[in-house]
Amino acid sequence: NSKFIDVGCGKGRVLSYLVHEKAKCKAVGVELNEEVANIAKSWTKKYENLEVITGNVFEMDMSEYTDFCLSRPFETDTFKKFLNKIEDEAKQEVNVYLISDQFLGDYLDNREGWSIKKRGVIYSRKGFIIYQYPQRYSVCKYTPKDK
């Protein structure tokens, strides 16, 4: 019953991964850049559980989402604004996956309602270097006060 949103989905790399892994969740990608979003829309339209929206995540209702993926789409102040939006709208526990988390996840340390479930470093997969430099990732959980 989870509903996943890839914030700043670009061409849909994370959505493609969900397809590859046969994820059964409803997944939405949101992308500001119309030209890039159209690329993701063109290939995702054949999957019933995928949708790509051209738009601004700050203009969307986030209350229905349970899982958020962010591949470093925000600068620090915007990230803090995003956290406030989740806190204001979440009706259930949510997971936030921060990919390429060099420092943003640090803002969740000791923040009320938030916990870090996992932190790690990505170097390579199956022998291929994923990034030029090791990249930290974080998996975080937010529990609304009333839960």
N, C-alpha and C positions, 0 to 999 in steps of 0.2 A: 504493500500500500504506500510505498514511499514515492515522493515526487521530487525529482532531481532538477536543479537548475545550474547551468554552466554560465556564469556571469562573464561577459566578454568572450563569447565562444569562438570568435573568429570564423574560420572555415569549418570548424566542427571536429577538431582533433579528439577532444574528450568524448563527444557524442559518438564518434567512430569507435573509440575504445569500448564504450558501453555496448555497441552493436556487436563488436568482436567477442566480448565476454558474455553475450546473450542475456544482458540485464533485462529484467522484466518490468522495471519501474517506468513510470511516465517521466520522460526527460525533456527539458526545455532548454534551448540555448538562447541567450539574449545578446545581441550585438548592436552597437551604435552605428557602425559603418555599414551603410546600406549595400554597397557594392560587395563587401566581404560577406555580409549576412546572406545575400542572394546566392552566393556560392554554396553556403551551408544548406540553404533551403532547397537548392536544386537536387542535392543527393539525399537529403533526409526525408523528402516527401514520400518515399516508398515505404517508410517505416511508420506503422500506426502509433507507436509509443513515443515518437520523436516529433518535436515542433521547434522551429526557429522563429524568433520574434526580432524584428528590427525595431529597436527602441532603447529607452533609458530605464535601467533597472530601478532607479529612484522614483519612477512614475508608475511602478507596478505594485500590486498587492502581493506581499511575500508570505502572507499567513498560511497559504496552502502548502508551501514547500517544506520538505523535511531534510533535504541535503543540498548544500551549496558548494560549488566548485569555483575557486578563483585562481587563475593562473597569473597573478600579479597585475590585475587590471587597474588598480587604484594607487594613487599617491597617498601618503599618510593621512592627511586631513579627510580625504574622501573615504578612505577605509574606515576611519572612526565614525564618519557619518553613516556608512553602510552598517556597521555594528549597531549603532543606535536604531537604525531602521529595523534590523532583525529583532532587537530587543523589544521594540514597540509593537511589532506585528506578530511575532511567533505565538502560536497557540499550543504548540507541542515542542518536545525536545527536537533540536535540529543539530545536524552535523555540518561542519564547515571544513572543506578540504583546501588547504592553502598550498598550491604548487609553486615552487620557486619562492619559498618563504625565507627571504634573507633576514627580515626583521619585523614584518608586520605581525606575525604571531606573537611577538613579545608584548604587544599591546593587550593580549588576552590574559597574560600572566596576572593573577590576582584581581582580575576584573569580575565583579559579582555575576554569578550565574554561569560563568565560563569555566571549562576545564580542558586541559590538553590531554587527549587520549593517546597520541603518539607523535613523536618527532623523529625524523631520520634524515639521511642524506642520500641523494641519488647520484650515483657515479655512472653506471652503465647497465645495460640489459642485454643479455645474450651476446656479450662481447662488443657491442656498439656503444660508443660514448654518446650519452644523451645530451649533455651540455658541455660546453667548453670547460666549465669549472664545476666542482661539486655544488649541488643545489640542495638546500634544506627544504623539507616539506613538513607540514604540520596537519594533524587531524584533530579538530577541536569540537567540543560539544557545548551547546548552550541549552540550559534548562530554565524556562521562564519561572518567575517567582511563584506563581500560583500552581505549579505542577509538583 
